[in-house]
Amino acid sequence: MNARGKFLVGSGVIVATLASLAYVGFTQSKTYYHTISELSTLPEVALHQRMRVSGNVRAGTIQHVGGRVNFVLVEEGKELFVSYVGRDPLPDTFKDGAQTLVEGRLMPDGQFVAQQVQAKCASKYEATPNSAPGTSQPGRTSTGSDARSFSSMG
């Protein structure tokens, strides 16, 4: 075989290897987002895939047990038992009642094993429900008499 033929064969092997590695990496990194309610309706094949699930941490369920953190997520009256086994420390906002997004796999026994946990404390960022008239809230525009009184001030 001449040098050009060897070069083409070698290039083909490298391209095929890179393509297969890219495909495997893509399929393993896909994560699907599901609600706790949807988990019971998923087909068997979907349960073996990596997925994300969100809910609120039920008060009093956070337990540190032998390198794991176990807790229960609640969403629309449904519960999901979660065991976090990741290496990263849990976020400071992870506490009772926190809105939490977990990423991992659902086990055959119904427990969710999470490799990643993200949490936020929604109450810290919500607008107060009984705002006084004429006060502005982020993301809202004034209408009606408030807008007229503001424009007449300038």
PyMOL CGO cylinders between C-alpha atoms (Angstrom):
from pymol import cmd
from pymol.cgo import CYLINDER

trace = [
    CYLINDER, 0.00, 0.00, 0.00, 1.38, 3.41, -0.87, 0.3, 1, 1, 1, 1, 1, 1,
    CYLINDER, 1.38, 3.41, -0.87, 1.78, 6.34, 1.57, 0.3, 1, 1, 1, 1, 1, 1,
    CYLINDER, 1.78, 6.34, 1.57, -1.37, 8.09, 0.36, 0.3, 1, 1, 1, 1, 1, 1,
    CYLINDER, -1.37, 8.09, 0.36, -3.48, 4.97, 1.00, 0.3, 1, 1, 1, 1, 1, 1,
    CYLINDER, -3.48, 4.97, 1.00, -2.07, 4.56, 4.51, 0.3, 1, 1, 1, 1, 1, 1,
    CYLINDER, -2.07, 4.56, 4.51, -2.78, 8.23, 5.23, 0.3, 1, 1, 1, 1, 1, 1,
    CYLINDER, -2.78, 8.23, 5.23, -6.40, 7.88, 4.08, 0.3, 1, 1, 1, 1, 1, 1,
    CYLINDER, -6.40, 7.88, 4.08, -6.96, 4.72, 6.16, 0.3, 1, 1, 1, 1, 1, 1,
    CYLINDER, -6.96, 4.72, 6.16, -5.41, 6.33, 9.23, 0.3, 1, 1, 1, 1, 1, 1,
    CYLINDER, -5.41, 6.33, 9.23, -7.47, 9.49, 8.78, 0.3, 1, 1, 1, 1, 1, 1,
    CYLINDER, -7.47, 9.49, 8.78, -10.63, 7.40, 8.39, 0.3, 1, 1, 1, 1, 1, 1,
    CYLINDER, -10.63, 7.40, 8.39, -9.92, 5.52, 11.63, 0.3, 1, 1, 1, 1, 1, 1,
    CYLINDER, -9.92, 5.52, 11.63, -9.33, 8.78, 13.52, 0.3, 1, 1, 1, 1, 1, 1,
    CYLINDER, -9.33, 8.78, 13.52, -12.51, 10.39, 12.16, 0.3, 1, 1, 1, 1, 1, 1,
    CYLINDER, -12.51, 10.39, 12.16, -14.59, 7.28, 12.96, 0.3, 1, 1, 1, 1, 1, 1,
    CYLINDER, -14.59, 7.28, 12.96, -13.17, 7.15, 16.50, 0.3, 1, 1, 1, 1, 1, 1,
    CYLINDER, -13.17, 7.15, 16.50, -13.88, 10.84, 17.14, 0.3, 1, 1, 1, 1, 1, 1,
    CYLINDER, -13.88, 10.84, 17.14, -17.41, 10.50, 15.74, 0.3, 1, 1, 1, 1, 1, 1,
    CYLINDER, -17.41, 10.50, 15.74, -18.18, 7.50, 17.96, 0.3, 1, 1, 1, 1, 1, 1,
    CYLINDER, -18.18, 7.50, 17.96, -16.78, 9.25, 21.04, 0.3, 1, 1, 1, 1, 1, 1,
    CYLINDER, -16.78, 9.25, 21.04, -18.86, 12.34, 20.28, 0.3, 1, 1, 1, 1, 1, 1,
    CYLINDER, -18.86, 12.34, 20.28, -22.00, 10.21, 19.89, 0.3, 1, 1, 1, 1, 1, 1,
    CYLINDER, -22.00, 10.21, 19.89, -21.42, 8.31, 23.14, 0.3, 1, 1, 1, 1, 1, 1,
    CYLINDER, -21.42, 8.31, 23.14, -20.66, 11.54, 25.01, 0.3, 1, 1, 1, 1, 1, 1,
    CYLINDER, -20.66, 11.54, 25.01, -23.80, 13.19, 23.66, 0.3, 1, 1, 1, 1, 1, 1,
    CYLINDER, -23.80, 13.19, 23.66, -26.11, 10.30, 24.54, 0.3, 1, 1, 1, 1, 1, 1,
    CYLINDER, -26.11, 10.30, 24.54, -24.69, 9.95, 28.07, 0.3, 1, 1, 1, 1, 1, 1,
    CYLINDER, -24.69, 9.95, 28.07, -24.87, 13.66, 28.85, 0.3, 1, 1, 1, 1, 1, 1,
    CYLINDER, -24.87, 13.66, 28.85, -28.53, 14.08, 27.86, 0.3, 1, 1, 1, 1, 1, 1,
    CYLINDER, -28.53, 14.08, 27.86, -30.80, 14.75, 30.79, 0.3, 1, 1, 1, 1, 1, 1,
    CYLINDER, -30.80, 14.75, 30.79, -34.56, 14.91, 30.59, 0.3, 1, 1, 1, 1, 1, 1,
    CYLINDER, -34.56, 14.91, 30.59, -36.61, 17.11, 32.89, 0.3, 1, 1, 1, 1, 1, 1,
    CYLINDER, -36.61, 17.11, 32.89, -39.61, 15.46, 34.57, 0.3, 1, 1, 1, 1, 1, 1,
    CYLINDER, -39.61, 15.46, 34.57, -41.97, 16.36, 37.37, 0.3, 1, 1, 1, 1, 1, 1,
    CYLINDER, -41.97, 16.36, 37.37, -42.51, 13.97, 40.26, 0.3, 1, 1, 1, 1, 1, 1,
    CYLINDER, -42.51, 13.97, 40.26, -46.03, 13.30, 38.96, 0.3, 1, 1, 1, 1, 1, 1,
    CYLINDER, -46.03, 13.30, 38.96, -44.68, 12.19, 35.58, 0.3, 1, 1, 1, 1, 1, 1,
    CYLINDER, -44.68, 12.19, 35.58, -42.27, 9.62, 36.99, 0.3, 1, 1, 1, 1, 1, 1,
    CYLINDER, -42.27, 9.62, 36.99, -44.98, 7.00, 37.52, 0.3, 1, 1, 1, 1, 1, 1,
    CYLINDER, -44.98, 7.00, 37.52, -46.13, 7.33, 33.88, 0.3, 1, 1, 1, 1, 1, 1,
    CYLINDER, -46.13, 7.33, 33.88, -42.70, 6.96, 32.26, 0.3, 1, 1, 1, 1, 1, 1,
    CYLINDER, -42.70, 6.96, 32.26, -41.95, 3.83, 30.22, 0.3, 1, 1, 1, 1, 1, 1,
    CYLINDER, -41.95, 3.83, 30.22, -39.41, 1.37, 31.61, 0.3, 1, 1, 1, 1, 1, 1,
    CYLINDER, -39.41, 1.37, 31.61, -36.74, 2.46, 29.12, 0.3, 1, 1, 1, 1, 1, 1,
    CYLINDER, -36.74, 2.46, 29.12, -36.93, 6.11, 30.26, 0.3, 1, 1, 1, 1, 1, 1,
    CYLINDER, -36.93, 6.11, 30.26, -36.31, 5.14, 33.88, 0.3, 1, 1, 1, 1, 1, 1,
    CYLINDER, -36.31, 5.14, 33.88, -32.74, 4.07, 33.08, 0.3, 1, 1, 1, 1, 1, 1,
    CYLINDER, -32.74, 4.07, 33.08, -31.82, 7.45, 31.63, 0.3, 1, 1, 1, 1, 1, 1,
    CYLINDER, -31.82, 7.45, 31.63, -30.28, 10.35, 33.45, 0.3, 1, 1, 1, 1, 1, 1,
    CYLINDER, -30.28, 10.35, 33.45, -32.96, 12.89, 34.37, 0.3, 1, 1, 1, 1, 1, 1,
    CYLINDER, -32.96, 12.89, 34.37, -33.76, 16.05, 36.32, 0.3, 1, 1, 1, 1, 1, 1,
    CYLINDER, -33.76, 16.05, 36.32, -36.63, 16.31, 38.76, 0.3, 1, 1, 1, 1, 1, 1,
    CYLINDER, -36.63, 16.31, 38.76, -37.77, 19.31, 40.76, 0.3, 1, 1, 1, 1, 1, 1,
    CYLINDER, -37.77, 19.31, 40.76, -39.81, 19.79, 43.89, 0.3, 1, 1, 1, 1, 1, 1,
    CYLINDER, -39.81, 19.79, 43.89, -39.76, 21.32, 47.35, 0.3, 1, 1, 1, 1, 1, 1,
    CYLINDER, -39.76, 21.32, 47.35, -37.83, 19.74, 50.22, 0.3, 1, 1, 1, 1, 1, 1,
    CYLINDER, -37.83, 19.74, 50.22, -40.28, 18.44, 52.81, 0.3, 1, 1, 1, 1, 1, 1,
    CYLINDER, -40.28, 18.44, 52.81, -39.55, 19.91, 56.24, 0.3, 1, 1, 1, 1, 1, 1,
    CYLINDER, -39.55, 19.91, 56.24, -37.73, 17.60, 58.64, 0.3, 1, 1, 1, 1, 1, 1,
    CYLINDER, -37.73, 17.60, 58.64, -36.58, 15.04, 56.05, 0.3, 1, 1, 1, 1, 1, 1,
    CYLINDER, -36.58, 15.04, 56.05, -32.97, 16.10, 55.49, 0.3, 1, 1, 1, 1, 1, 1,
    CYLINDER, -32.97, 16.10, 55.49, -30.67, 13.43, 56.98, 0.3, 1, 1, 1, 1, 1, 1,
    CYLINDER, -30.67, 13.43, 56.98, -26.88, 13.09, 56.66, 0.3, 1, 1, 1, 1, 1, 1,
    CYLINDER, -26.88, 13.09, 56.66, -26.17, 9.35, 56.63, 0.3, 1, 1, 1, 1, 1, 1,
    CYLINDER, -26.17, 9.35, 56.63, -22.74, 7.86, 55.89, 0.3, 1, 1, 1, 1, 1, 1,
    CYLINDER, -22.74, 7.86, 55.89, -21.58, 10.15, 53.10, 0.3, 1, 1, 1, 1, 1, 1,
    CYLINDER, -21.58, 10.15, 53.10, -25.08, 10.55, 51.65, 0.3, 1, 1, 1, 1, 1, 1,
    CYLINDER, -25.08, 10.55, 51.65, -27.76, 13.13, 52.21, 0.3, 1, 1, 1, 1, 1, 1,
    CYLINDER, -27.76, 13.13, 52.21, -31.28, 11.71, 52.15, 0.3, 1, 1, 1, 1, 1, 1,
    CYLINDER, -31.28, 11.71, 52.15, -34.38, 13.91, 51.82, 0.3, 1, 1, 1, 1, 1, 1,
    CYLINDER, -34.38, 13.91, 51.82, -37.87, 13.95, 50.35, 0.3, 1, 1, 1, 1, 1, 1,
    CYLINDER, -37.87, 13.95, 50.35, -39.06, 16.16, 47.50, 0.3, 1, 1, 1, 1, 1, 1,
    CYLINDER, -39.06, 16.16, 47.50, -42.75, 17.04, 47.32, 0.3, 1, 1, 1, 1, 1, 1,
    CYLINDER, -42.75, 17.04, 47.32, -44.64, 18.34, 44.29, 0.3, 1, 1, 1, 1, 1, 1,
    CYLINDER, -44.64, 18.34, 44.29, -48.43, 18.47, 43.82, 0.3, 1, 1, 1, 1, 1, 1,
    CYLINDER, -48.43, 18.47, 43.82, -48.99, 15.99, 46.65, 0.3, 1, 1, 1, 1, 1, 1,
    CYLINDER, -48.99, 15.99, 46.65, -46.51, 13.44, 45.23, 0.3, 1, 1, 1, 1, 1, 1,
    CYLINDER, -46.51, 13.44, 45.23, -43.29, 12.49, 47.02, 0.3, 1, 1, 1, 1, 1, 1,
    CYLINDER, -43.29, 12.49, 47.02, -39.87, 11.38, 45.82, 0.3, 1, 1, 1, 1, 1, 1,
    CYLINDER, -39.87, 11.38, 45.82, -37.24, 9.94, 48.16, 0.3, 1, 1, 1, 1, 1, 1,
    CYLINDER, -37.24, 9.94, 48.16, -33.84, 11.29, 47.13, 0.3, 1, 1, 1, 1, 1, 1,
    CYLINDER, -33.84, 11.29, 47.13, -30.35, 10.19, 48.13, 0.3, 1, 1, 1, 1, 1, 1,
    CYLINDER, -30.35, 10.19, 48.13, -27.61, 12.66, 47.17, 0.3, 1, 1, 1, 1, 1, 1,
    CYLINDER, -27.61, 12.66, 47.17, -24.24, 10.94, 46.59, 0.3, 1, 1, 1, 1, 1, 1,
    CYLINDER, -24.24, 10.94, 46.59, -22.38, 13.71, 44.75, 0.3, 1, 1, 1, 1, 1, 1,
    CYLINDER, -22.38, 13.71, 44.75, -18.99, 15.10, 45.74, 0.3, 1, 1, 1, 1, 1, 1,
    CYLINDER, -18.99, 15.10, 45.74, -19.89, 18.80, 45.62, 0.3, 1, 1, 1, 1, 1, 1,
    CYLINDER, -19.89, 18.80, 45.62, -21.11, 20.42, 48.84, 0.3, 1, 1, 1, 1, 1, 1,
    CYLINDER, -21.11, 20.42, 48.84, -24.80, 21.17, 48.98, 0.3, 1, 1, 1, 1, 1, 1,
    CYLINDER, -24.80, 21.17, 48.98, -25.78, 24.78, 48.25, 0.3, 1, 1, 1, 1, 1, 1,
    CYLINDER, -25.78, 24.78, 48.25, -26.34, 27.15, 51.19, 0.3, 1, 1, 1, 1, 1, 1,
    CYLINDER, -26.34, 27.15, 51.19, -29.95, 27.56, 50.08, 0.3, 1, 1, 1, 1, 1, 1,
    CYLINDER, -29.95, 27.56, 50.08, -30.64, 23.83, 50.47, 0.3, 1, 1, 1, 1, 1, 1,
    CYLINDER, -30.64, 23.83, 50.47, -32.92, 23.60, 53.51, 0.3, 1, 1, 1, 1, 1, 1,
    CYLINDER, -32.92, 23.60, 53.51, -36.46, 22.68, 54.50, 0.3, 1, 1, 1, 1, 1, 1,
    CYLINDER, -36.46, 22.68, 54.50, -38.99, 24.05, 52.02, 0.3, 1, 1, 1, 1, 1, 1,
    CYLINDER, -38.99, 24.05, 52.02, -36.39, 25.04, 49.41, 0.3, 1, 1, 1, 1, 1, 1,
    CYLINDER, -36.39, 25.04, 49.41, -37.30, 24.60, 45.76, 0.3, 1, 1, 1, 1, 1, 1,
    CYLINDER, -37.30, 24.60, 45.76, -34.78, 22.01, 44.56, 0.3, 1, 1, 1, 1, 1, 1,
    CYLINDER, -34.78, 22.01, 44.56, -33.69, 20.50, 41.25, 0.3, 1, 1, 1, 1, 1, 1,
    CYLINDER, -33.69, 20.50, 41.25, -31.95, 17.12, 41.42, 0.3, 1, 1, 1, 1, 1, 1,
    CYLINDER, -31.95, 17.12, 41.42, -30.11, 15.37, 38.60, 0.3, 1, 1, 1, 1, 1, 1,
    CYLINDER, -30.11, 15.37, 38.60, -29.45, 11.64, 38.58, 0.3, 1, 1, 1, 1, 1, 1,
    CYLINDER, -29.45, 11.64, 38.58, -31.21, 8.31, 38.07, 0.3, 1, 1, 1, 1, 1, 1,
    CYLINDER, -31.21, 8.31, 38.07, -34.37, 6.69, 39.36, 0.3, 1, 1, 1, 1, 1, 1,
    CYLINDER, -34.37, 6.69, 39.36, -33.67, 3.29, 40.92, 0.3, 1, 1, 1, 1, 1, 1,
    CYLINDER, -33.67, 3.29, 40.92, -35.98, 0.26, 40.51, 0.3, 1, 1, 1, 1, 1, 1,
    CYLINDER, -35.98, 0.26, 40.51, -37.09, 0.63, 44.16, 0.3, 1, 1, 1, 1, 1, 1,
    CYLINDER, -37.09, 0.63, 44.16, -38.44, 4.15, 43.42, 0.3, 1, 1, 1, 1, 1, 1,
    CYLINDER, -38.44, 4.15, 43.42, -35.63, 6.04, 45.18, 0.3, 1, 1, 1, 1, 1, 1,
    CYLINDER, -35.63, 6.04, 45.18, -33.86, 8.75, 43.20, 0.3, 1, 1, 1, 1, 1, 1,
    CYLINDER, -33.86, 8.75, 43.20, -30.04, 8.78, 43.40, 0.3, 1, 1, 1, 1, 1, 1,
    CYLINDER, -30.04, 8.78, 43.40, -28.81, 12.31, 42.67, 0.3, 1, 1, 1, 1, 1, 1,
    CYLINDER, -28.81, 12.31, 42.67, -25.32, 13.30, 41.58, 0.3, 1, 1, 1, 1, 1, 1,
    CYLINDER, -25.32, 13.30, 41.58, -26.18, 17.02, 41.51, 0.3, 1, 1, 1, 1, 1, 1,
    CYLINDER, -26.18, 17.02, 41.51, -28.46, 19.20, 43.64, 0.3, 1, 1, 1, 1, 1, 1,
    CYLINDER, -28.46, 19.20, 43.64, -29.44, 22.79, 42.93, 0.3, 1, 1, 1, 1, 1, 1,
    CYLINDER, -29.44, 22.79, 42.93, -31.60, 24.73, 45.37, 0.3, 1, 1, 1, 1, 1, 1,
    CYLINDER, -31.60, 24.73, 45.37, -33.05, 28.16, 45.67, 0.3, 1, 1, 1, 1, 1, 1,
    CYLINDER, -33.05, 28.16, 45.67, -35.06, 29.91, 48.33, 0.3, 1, 1, 1, 1, 1, 1,
    CYLINDER, -35.06, 29.91, 48.33, -37.91, 31.41, 46.33, 0.3, 1, 1, 1, 1, 1, 1,
    CYLINDER, -37.91, 31.41, 46.33, -39.36, 33.31, 49.29, 0.3, 1, 1, 1, 1, 1, 1,
    CYLINDER, -39.36, 33.31, 49.29, -36.27, 35.53, 49.39, 0.3, 1, 1, 1, 1, 1, 1,
    CYLINDER, -36.27, 35.53, 49.39, -36.97, 36.88, 45.89, 0.3, 1, 1, 1, 1, 1, 1,
    CYLINDER, -36.97, 36.88, 45.89, -40.77, 37.08, 45.77, 0.3, 1, 1, 1, 1, 1, 1,
    CYLINDER, -40.77, 37.08, 45.77, -42.57, 40.41, 45.79, 0.3, 1, 1, 1, 1, 1, 1,
    CYLINDER, -42.57, 40.41, 45.79, -44.67, 41.11, 48.85, 0.3, 1, 1, 1, 1, 1, 1,
    CYLINDER, -44.67, 41.11, 48.85, -48.30, 40.21, 48.12, 0.3, 1, 1, 1, 1, 1, 1,
    CYLINDER, -48.30, 40.21, 48.12, -49.83, 43.33, 49.77, 0.3, 1, 1, 1, 1, 1, 1,
    CYLINDER, -49.83, 43.33, 49.77, -47.82, 46.14, 48.22, 0.3, 1, 1, 1, 1, 1, 1,
    CYLINDER, -47.82, 46.14, 48.22, -49.07, 49.64, 48.86, 0.3, 1, 1, 1, 1, 1, 1,
    CYLINDER, -49.07, 49.64, 48.86, -50.62, 51.41, 45.83, 0.3, 1, 1, 1, 1, 1, 1,
    CYLINDER, -50.62, 51.41, 45.83, -48.15, 53.54, 43.95, 0.3, 1, 1, 1, 1, 1, 1,
    CYLINDER, -48.15, 53.54, 43.95, -45.09, 51.48, 44.93, 0.3, 1, 1, 1, 1, 1, 1,
    CYLINDER, -45.09, 51.48, 44.93, -43.24, 49.83, 42.10, 0.3, 1, 1, 1, 1, 1, 1,
    CYLINDER, -43.24, 49.83, 42.10, -42.38, 46.17, 41.95, 0.3, 1, 1, 1, 1, 1, 1,
    CYLINDER, -42.38, 46.17, 41.95, -39.55, 44.75, 39.83, 0.3, 1, 1, 1, 1, 1, 1,
    CYLINDER, -39.55, 44.75, 39.83, -40.82, 43.59, 36.47, 0.3, 1, 1, 1, 1, 1, 1,
    CYLINDER, -40.82, 43.59, 36.47, -44.08, 45.54, 36.69, 0.3, 1, 1, 1, 1, 1, 1,
    CYLINDER, -44.08, 45.54, 36.69, -45.12, 48.80, 35.12, 0.3, 1, 1, 1, 1, 1, 1,
    CYLINDER, -45.12, 48.80, 35.12, -47.46, 51.34, 36.61, 0.3, 1, 1, 1, 1, 1, 1,
    CYLINDER, -47.46, 51.34, 36.61, -50.78, 51.88, 34.90, 0.3, 1, 1, 1, 1, 1, 1,
    CYLINDER, -50.78, 51.88, 34.90, -53.82, 54.03, 35.43, 0.3, 1, 1, 1, 1, 1, 1,
    CYLINDER, -53.82, 54.03, 35.43, -53.76, 56.86, 37.97, 0.3, 1, 1, 1, 1, 1, 1,
    CYLINDER, -53.76, 56.86, 37.97, -50.29, 55.93, 39.22, 0.3, 1, 1, 1, 1, 1, 1,
    CYLINDER, -50.29, 55.93, 39.22, -48.80, 56.55, 35.76, 0.3, 1, 1, 1, 1, 1, 1,
    CYLINDER, -48.80, 56.55, 35.76, -50.59, 59.91, 35.44, 0.3, 1, 1, 1, 1, 1, 1,
    CYLINDER, -50.59, 59.91, 35.44, -49.46, 61.11, 38.87, 0.3, 1, 1, 1, 1, 1, 1,
    CYLINDER, -49.46, 61.11, 38.87, -45.87, 60.09, 38.07, 0.3, 1, 1, 1, 1, 1, 1,
    CYLINDER, -45.87, 60.09, 38.07, -45.85, 61.94, 34.75, 0.3, 1, 1, 1, 1, 1, 1,
    CYLINDER, -45.85, 61.94, 34.75, -47.33, 65.09, 36.30, 0.3, 1, 1, 1, 1, 1, 1,
    CYLINDER, -47.33, 65.09, 36.30, -44.55, 65.20, 38.89, 0.3, 1, 1, 1, 1, 1, 1,
    CYLINDER, -44.55, 65.20, 38.89, -41.79, 65.72, 36.35, 0.3, 1, 1, 1, 1, 1, 1,
]
cmd.load_cgo(trace, "trace")
